[in-house]
Amino acid sequence: MGVCERHEAPLAYWCRDCRKSLCAKCSVLRGHDVIRTKVLLEEKRREMREQGVAVLQSVEQEKQKILVKVKECSLQLLRTCDASALADSSAHDVKDMLTDTKCTADLHFLMGSLMRMKSILGSLGRTSNESEAENKTPRVRRRRERRDSHRSDTHTPPDTKPSTPTNHRRERNTNATATTNTITASTTTTASSTTTTNNNRNQRNHTSTQFNLAPPMKKKSVDPSKDVKYAHYSQMYGTHGISGSCKAEVSSHGPLLGFLDPALWPLRCCVYDDDGRRAKMAWEDGRLHMYALGDNIDDAHFMIRLSVLQSVIPEDTPEVFLDLTARGRRLGRVYIRLWGHLRRAQHYLALCMGTHGPSYRGAKFEEVYSRGLKGECLHGGPYLTPNGDLSAQGVMDNLEWEGKYKGRQRKGLVVGAGSGRPDRDSCFDICTIENCSRDFACPFGEVVAGWEAVLAAVNHKPVREVTMQEVGVVVTDSARPN
């Protein structure tokens, strides 16, 4: 509060009409609204609080919209990588069939190979149509129409003839002839194809097979002593995904054409954490899956920060998965939906993602409690430490136990099984036979898919051979409602 220069008295008042401070001795025009400065300050503070709340709410809504866009971009990126895997696998199949049918005289073999090629072509066509359908929104169509119109106005060759009905007919006839020739050539080529054997496919998974997706491109020689902005992916990003300049040879057609290098296919995407660990991403069963973080993850073309991906995982109902194997045989995948409001559920999620260090990857189930009786449970939880030892130590503290967290022994529930002890907090049970007369100390989730894999694990003897080969989390999509 200031002091009046004229009367040297505190400016304790404010005139709303004159919009200036007054002291008790200042004259006031009749009819003017004068209030105490303290009252005005409180009014303005209250107005600031209200405006602040409104602004923060608007910011939060905008953040949610941005997160939706981030999720859409992530899903689209993984769909693209999945499509590249299909294209890469199809190219391998076709090349193997062409090689295997060069000298064959078996008509049935050739016809089967031809049907296989048509099936591959159809699957590629479906993938392309799905991608086009996603991009055919009104906004995208208008944007493309404007872009195409701009290109036709600014990039039309000088010798282009005016569009006339005669020209259109000539173009259709030319296109029809070219299409007929293409189909004839394609039929001749596909007639000499065959089915790829499983042995060849397995061998290819363990070796690097080189093939050409496009004619060899002429490359420009560069001075190796100079730094080049664009280079091969492995040189450009190294083993830690850090971009920068390097000494290399660059295609004269631009850096993006480097993706046609057979060594780069199929395209891959992964998640990375600040500690240098990475996690594989895969588009499976119509949904995006993130596997647990680890150290031995291959380089990827696209990398998503872990914190970004975590922001699009549902907080209330995160869904995790366990891939079960026994003696090298796959038993199946179990999907578990967690009750995200519980700290114990967040603890289980952390062990499936590896965000706190250890994960359930490679962990084994220990036993089956009450086998064949009410309340039967599949028990597991101790995980492998970096030095190869087993530990059941929790990675978070203050986990719920008993009291209001109790729940009836119901089939499919996933429950804590460490007696509330921090050194056993990673242990859990999956209830396979309900017992309505007894309670679990703290259920925190339930099996929503893959029940046959759970039963296979229970029936396998010894159960200690059942391993959680892979674990991870599902980034939800429209394939399965929450």
N, C-alpha and C positions, 0 to 999 in steps of 0.2 A: 504494500500500500504506500503510495507516494504522499508528497506534501504539497499543498497548494502554494504556488509561487507568490500569489497576491496576499493571502491571509496567513500563510505559514501554519496552516492547520491540516490535519490528516484528511486525505481524499477518501472519505468514508461513504460517499454516495455516488450514484451513477444515474445520469439522465438518459432515459431511453430515447427521447425525442432528439436531444442535442447530440447524443452518443459521445458524451465526455464525462470525465470524473469531476466531482464537486466536493467541496468541504462544507461544513455546517454554516459557514458565513457567506458562501456564494449565493448570489441572487438567482432565483429560478422564475422563469416565465410561467404565468398562470396557465394551468391545464396540462403542464408537462408531467410525464410519469417519471418520478424519481424514486429509486429504491436504494437500499444499503448495498455497498459493494460486496459484503460477505454473502448476501442472498444471491446476488448475480453470479458470483463465483460458484456457488453450490449448484445453481441452475445449469451453468456451462459444464461443470463436471458431470452432472447427470446426463446432459445431452451428449457429451463425449463418450460416456459409458455405453449409452444406447447405440450411438453411431459405430462405436468400436465393435460391439457385439454383431451388428448387422454386417459390417465389413468382414469380420472373421467368418461369419456364416457363409457369406458369398465366396470368400477365398476357399473355404473347405469344400463347397460345392464345385468350384472350379477345379480343385485338386482331384476330386472324385471323377470328374469328366476326363481329366488328363490321364488318370490311372486306367480308366476304361480304354482310352486310346492306346496306352502303353501295352495293355493286355492284348488288344487286337493286333498291334504291330508284332508282338512276340509270337502270337499264334500264327500269324501270316508268315513270319520268318521261318518258323518250324515247319509249316506246311510246304514252304518252298524247298527247304532242305530235304523233306520227305519225298517230294516230287523228284528232286535231283537223284535221290537214291534209287527210285524206280527207273528213271531214265538210264542211270549207270548200269543197273542190273540188266535192263532190257538190252542195252548195247552189248554187254558180255554174252548174254544168251544168244543173240542173233549171230554174233561173230563165231561163237562155238558151233552153232547149227550150220552156218555156211561152211565152216572148215570140215565138219564131220560128214557132210553130204556131198563133198566133191567127187568121191569115187563110189558112192553107194549105188546099188541097183535095186534096192528094196523099195517098191512102190508104196507100200503101206507106211514105211518109215518116212518117206518124203511127204506123203499126205498128212501124216501126224505132225511133222515139223511145220508144214504150211499152216495147219490149223493153229499151232502154237504161235506162229508169227502173227496171224490175224488176231489172236487173243491179246498178244502184247500190244498190237496197234490199237485195239479197242480200249485197253486199259489206259494207254497214253492219251487217247482221245477224250475219255471220261475225265481224266485229270485236267486236261486243257479246258473242257467245257465248264467244270466246276470253278476253275479260276476265273474264267470269263464271266460267269454268272455273278460272282462276288463283286466284280468290277463294273457291272452294268447298272449301277444306281443312277438316278436322274442327274445327280450332281456330276458324277464321273462322265456320263455321256455328254453333258453340256460342255464340260471342260475339254473333252476330246474333240468335239465338233469345232469349238473355237480354235483349238490348236491346229487341227487339220485345215481349217479355213485359212488360218494365218500362213501355214506352210504353202498352200496352193496359190496364195496371192504373192508370196515373196520368193518362192523357189521354183516356179514353173519355168522349164527350159524355153528359150526364145523360139525354137522351131516347133513348139507344140501346136498341133492343128486344132482349130475350133471343134468343139464337140458337136457332132451331127449324128442323126440316126444311122447314116451309112457307116460312119466311123465306129459307132457302138456295135453294129452287126459284125464289122470286120474284127473288132477286138474279141467279141464272143466267139467267132469262128476260130481265131488264132488261139484263144485260151482253150477251146474245146479240143483242138488238134494237139496242143501241148499236153493237156490233161490225158488224152488217149495214149500219147507216146509214153507219158510217165507211168500210167497204169500198166501198159504192156511191159515196160522195163521192170517195174516192180514185181509183176507176176513172174517174169522170167527169173528174177533174182530169188524170190521166195520159193520157187519150185525146187531150188537146190539146197534148202535148209533142213535142219533136223533138230531133235530135242537134245538139250544139254544133259549129260549124265550127272548124277549126284556127286560122283567122285570128282569130276572137273569143278563143280561149284564149290565143294569143300576145299579143294586144293587152291582155288582162286581166292578164297577168303583168307588164306595164310600167305599168299605171295602177291607181289605187286605186278599186275598184268598191265602192260602198256598197250593202248589202242588209240587210234586217231578219231576224234569227233569232228574234225574239220580238216581241210587240206592244209598242208604245212604252210605256215606264214613266213614270209621273208622278214628277217630281223635286221635291224640296223646295228652296225658295229659301233661301239662306244669306247671311249678312252677309259680303261679300267682305273686310271688314277683319279678320275673325277667321280663325285658323288652323284647318284641318280635318284630322282624322287620316287619313282615307281619300280618295283622289282617283284620277283617271285614271292609268294606269300610267306614261305618259310624263312626267306631271307629278310623280308620286310618286317615281320613281326617277331621272328626268333622263337624261342621256346617259352617265352613269358608273355607273349601277346603285346609287346610294346612296339608301337610303330616308330619309324624313323627312316632316315636316308641310309643307303648302303651302296656298295659298288656292285653293279650287276649289269646284265644285258637286258634291254627293254624292247618289247615289240613295237614296231613302227606304227602299228594300227591303234595304239593306245593301251592303257593299263587294264581296262576291263576285259579285254580279250584274253588276258592271262588266265581267266577262269575256264577257258576252253582247254587248258593244259590237262591231259588225262590224269596226271598225277594228283590233281586237286579234287577229282570227283570220287565219290559223291560229296556235295557240299555238307558241311557239318557246323553245328552250333553248340556251344557249351556255356555253362555258368562259371564265373570266376569269383573268388573271394579275395579279400585284401591280403590274406596270408599266403597267397600263391596257389592254393588248391583249386581244383576245377571239378565240375560235375557234368556228366553227359546229359544231353537233352535228346528226347526221342518222341516222335509222334506215333502213339500206339493206341489201338482200340478207339480211334477217333478223338483222343485227348492227348494233351501235352504232359509228358512225364519228365521229372527231373530226378536223376539218380543221386545217391549220396556223394558228397564231396570226397575227393581222393587226390593222391599225388601222381598216380600213373594214368592220367587221362591224356589222350592224343590231342595234338593241336587242332584247332577248329578255325573255320573261316570267319565265323561271327561269334562274338562273346558278349554275354549279358551279365551285368553286375548282379551279385547275389541279392543285395538290398533292393534292387529294382524288381526282381522276380518275387521276393518275399512280399512286396507291397500288393501283389495281385493274387496271392494265395488267400482264400477265405479265412478270416480269423475265427469265426464261430464254428465252422465245420470243415476243417482241413482233412484231406483224404490222403492216406499213405498206402504204400504197397510193399509186399514181401514176396520175393521170388524164391520158392522152396525147391530144393533139390535133395537127392539122396543117392549116394554111390554114383554120382555123375548123371543120374536120371532126373529129368525135370518133373516135379510133382504138380506145378501150377503156380499161379499168382493169386495172392490174397489181398483184397482191398479192405482197408479199415478206415472208417470215418470216425474222427476224434471229436470229443466234446470240448471245443476250444476254450470255453469259459473256465476250465479246470487247469491249474498249473501242471498237474501230472500229465495231462494230454499234451501240453506244450513241451514238456520234458520228453515224451515219447516222440513227438514230431522232430525235436532236435536230434535224437538218436537215429531217426530215419533219414535225416538230411545231412547229418554230420557237421552241423553248424557250430557245435561246441567242441569239436575235435573228434572224439570217437563216434562210431556208428555201429548199427547192427549188421553191417555187411560182413559176411563170413561167420557170424555167430551161429551156434547150434542150439536146438531145443534139448532140454535135459531129461525130462521124464513126462509121463502121463499120470496125473493124480486121479485116484478113485476110478481106475480103468473099468469101464462097463457099468459103473454105478451112477446114481444121481449125483450131480455136481462134478462130473468128470471134466478135467481141464488139461490142456496142453500147456506145459510150462517151459519158458525160455527166458532169455534176457541177458546173461553174461556176454560181454562183447570182447573182442580182441583188442589188446593194447598195441602200440607201435612195436614193442619188443616181443610180441607174440604171446604174452600171458593173457589170462582171462581176468576180467574185472566186472563187478556188478555195481561199482560205485556210481552214484547218481551224478549227473552233470549240472543239476540245478538243486537248490535247497528249498526248504519249506514246502514240500509237497503234501497234498491233502492225504488224510488217513482217518478212516472210521468216523464216528459221530454222524453228522448230517450228510456225509458223503457215502454212507452205506447204500447198497442196492441189492435187490433179490438176485439170486443165482439164476440168470436167464441165459439160454442158449445163444451163442454168438457174441456175448459181451467180452470185451478186453479189459482186464482188471489189473491193478497193482498186486504184486505177489512178493514183496520184500519185507513184509511184517512192519512196515513203516520205518525201517532202518536205512539211514543214508547210504551205508555200504552195500545195500541190496536194492536200491531204488530203481535200478534198470530192469529188474525181474518183472515179468508179466505173465498172466495166464489168459488163455482163450477158452471160454466155457463151451463144451461140446454137448453136455447133457444137463438140462436145467434141474434145479432143486428148489422149488418154491418155498420150502420150509426154512431155508438158510439164506444168509446175506453175504455179499462180498464187501470187503472193507472199503474199496474205492474203485468202482468201475469208471472208466474214462473214455470208452469208445465201443464200437461194435463192428463186426464183420458185415460188409454190405455186398461182397461178391467174392467168388473163389472158394466157396465152402467145400467143394470137392477136394481142393488142395489141402485144406485143414484136416479133413477125414483121412486123406492119404498119408499125411504126416502122423496122425494118431495110430493108424494101422501098420505103419512101417516099424519093423523091429530089427535092430534096436533103434529107438527113437533118437538116440544121440547122434545118429548118422544124418538126421534131417538138418540141413543147413539153410540159413537165409542167405542165399547166394548173392542177391542184390536187393537193395531197399531204396526207397525214395518217396517222393511226394507227387501228387497229381495237381497240375494247374487246371482247374475245372474248366469245362466247356459245356456246350449244350447237349453233348451226347448222353449225359446222365443227369437227371434233376437232383438238386440238393435236398 
